[in-house]
């Protein structure tokens, strides 16, 4: 509203609408302007009907884990910990809400608090991330169980840009400059679906409210170009080995001479 107030007369709906629709920006930004102006009109008794604009869907290029890790390796231990949580699909606002109470480092779990966009969920921590969180809590002497552990979302995004540039200067790879912080969440959603082929597990892991949002990752997974097509192949000789391999992310392919053949992307 501050921007609109500077550039147009808010009491002239036609003028405001024309300015918003002709503004050089994405439909998502235009819709934010329209919604804000709609509230202004309702509060001031101005008769105006908000036009409908459909947000554009842009193709998402999922970065490789190698390039993501190149950026993370250029960060301090504090932000390395934060970015590893981003690799688990946490949104910046979800990371900023994490408190000590949400961590169960003995079981290796984190409870993700709901944001306005998603749902609460409990995720299993990899050993590496659990150790990073344990070190972070100890080094910062965090003792209050309801104390927030990490900075605000805006700070997290700004530091990602800073360390992304540092990684580019270190590795001389221009592709690093294209990786947005939110792409780490896209990477997690895509890889989770590719490993499990389970839409509902992917939906839960991502904290989606609607399955339609999860279906987007199915399409990304089908069209992904930079995902490693090499596989590790394992043979299960009995039920115990089969269960162990399935839990490790291997996908059942077929039976051969009474043995079960499984594979997993490298």
N, C-alpha and C positions, 0 to 999 in steps of 0.2 A: 504494500500500500504506500510506503514511503516513496518508492520509485514511481508509481503511478501518479502520486500527488505532485511530484516535481515536473512531470512531463505532460499531463493532461488535466482538464477540468473534471473532477470526479462527479460533478453534478450534471454532466452531459453524457449519458450512457452510450449513445451512438458513437460519440467521439472516442470514448474509452474503449469500446468494443473494437472499433476500427484499428486503434493503436495496438491493441493486444494481438489481433489476428494478423496484422501486417508486420509484427515484430519478428526480427530474424533470430528465431530460437526454435527449440523443439516443442512439440505439442504438449509434452509433460510440463514444461515451463509455462506455456500459454494457459494450460488448465489451472495451474497454481494461481496465476494472475486472475483468471476468471472466477475461481472459487473465492479468492480474497475480495474481489469487487462485489461478488454476490452478497457476501456478509455485510459489506458496507451499505449496499442498497437496502437490504432488509432492515438494518439498524437505522437508516435515515429515511425510510418510507419512499424510496425511489422505485418506480415501476420499471422493471427490466427482467427479461428472460435470458438466462445464461445459455449460450450456444453449446452444443455438444461437440467435443473433439476427441477422436480416438488416439490414444497414445501409440506412437510408432514402436514397432518391434525391430530392433537392429540385430544383425547376425553377431553372435558372440564367438570370439576366437579364444578358446581355452588355452592358457599358457601351459608349457610343459612343467613338470615338477622340478626339473633341473634348473630352469630359469627362475622359478619362484624361490628355490633354495639359494640361488645366487644373490638375490636381493636380501633374503633373510640373513645370509652369512655376513652381509655388510652392516648389519644392525648391531646395536648394543645388546647385552643379555636381556635387558628389560623389554626392548621392542622385539627381539627375537622370540621371546615368550609370547608376546601379544600376537605376532604374525603367525606363529604356530597355531594359535587358537583360531585365527582367521582361516587357516588351512583346514580346520575342522568344521568349517561352514558357519562360524559365528559371525553375525553382523557386528559392525563397530559399536552400535549402541548396546548390543548384548554383552560384548566384552567389557564395556565401561560399567555395566551393572554387576559384574562378578564380585562377590564378597567371599570372605573366608568360609562362611557357612556353606557356600555352594560347592566347595571342594571336598571330596573324599579321597585323599591321596593314598590311603591304605587299600581301598578297593580299586583305585585308579579311575574315578568317575568325576564328572562335572555336571552340575545341574544348571541348565541354561534358563535364565529368567525370560519371561515373555517380553516381547516388544510390541509396538503397535502393529507391526507387520506380520508377526509370527506367533508360534505357540511354544510353551515350555517343553523341555525335553531333557533327558539325561543321556550323556554320551560317554562312551568308554575312552579313556585316555591312553595313548601309546606311551610306552615306558619313557621315551625321550621327553615327551611333553610333561609327563608327571614329574620327572626329575627337574625339569626347568621350573615348574611351578613350585616345587618344594624348595629349591634354591632361592627363588624369588621371594617367597614368603619369609624364609629364614634371614636372608641378607637384609631385607627391609624391615625386619623385626615387627612383622604384622601380627598383632595379638588380638585385636578386637574383631570378633567374628562377624560383625555387621559393617565393617569398614570396607569401602570400595577399594579394589586392588589396583585399578588401572585408570588412565586419564579419560577425558571426555572424547566422544567420537571424532570431533573436529581435529583434536590434537593427534589422534591416532592416524587419521587420513593424511595430515600434513607431514608426519614423520615417515609414513610410507613413501611419499613423494621424495622426501629428502634422501632416504636410504636407497630408493630406486635409482636416483641420479648418481649416488655414490657407487652403486654397483655397476652402472654404465661406465663410469670413469675408470673403474677397476678392471672390468672384463671387456670393455670396448664392444659391447653387443647392443646395437640400436633397438633390438626387439624388447629389451628390458624396459625401455622407456614407455612401451605401450601397455605394460601390465598395470591395471588398476587394482587397488586393494580389494574391491568387490570381486575381481576375477578369481581370487583365491577361493571364494565361496562357490563360484561357478565351477572351478576345478573340482572342489570337494563333491558337489552334487553330481557332476558327470562321472567321476571316478567311482563314487559309491554305487551308482546305477550300473556301470560297466562291470563292477566286481560282483554284484549281487543279483542283477537283473530283477530286482524286487522294487516295484514302484512305491509300495506302501512303506517299506523300510526306508527308502530314500526320502519319501515325504516326511516321515517322522524325524529322520536325522537332520533334515533341512529346516524343520520347524514350520512347514507350510500349512496354511489354513485350508487351502483348496488343492485338490489333486491336479487341477489344470496347471498350476504353477510347476508341479513336479513333472508333468508331461513335457514341459519345455526342455528338461534335461534329457529326456529320451530322444528328442529330435537332435539335440547337440551331440549326444553320444553316437547317433547313427551317422552324422555328418562330420564328425571330428577328423581332422587331417593330420594333426601333429601328435597323435597318441601312439605310443610304441606298440607295434604289431607283433613283437617277439613274445614267445610264451615259454614258461617253465612247465614241463610235463612231469607228473608223478603217477606212480602206480600204487593202488591200495590193494593189499593182499587179503585184508579181512575188514570187518566192520569197524573195529577200533581205529585202524589207519584211515579208513574212509571218512569217518566222522572228524578226525583230527585235521585232515586236509580240507574238508568243507569249511571247518571253523577258521582255517588259515586263509580262506578266500579263494580256494581252488574251485573250478567249475567241472562238474561231471560231464564226460563226453560220451563214453561207450564202455562196453564190457569186452574183454579179450581173454580167452582161455580161462574164464572164471575170475579174472582180475578186473578191477575197475580203473579206467584211464581218466585222469583229471588234468586240467591245465589252468594256468593263471598267467595273466600278462606280467611281463617283467617290469 
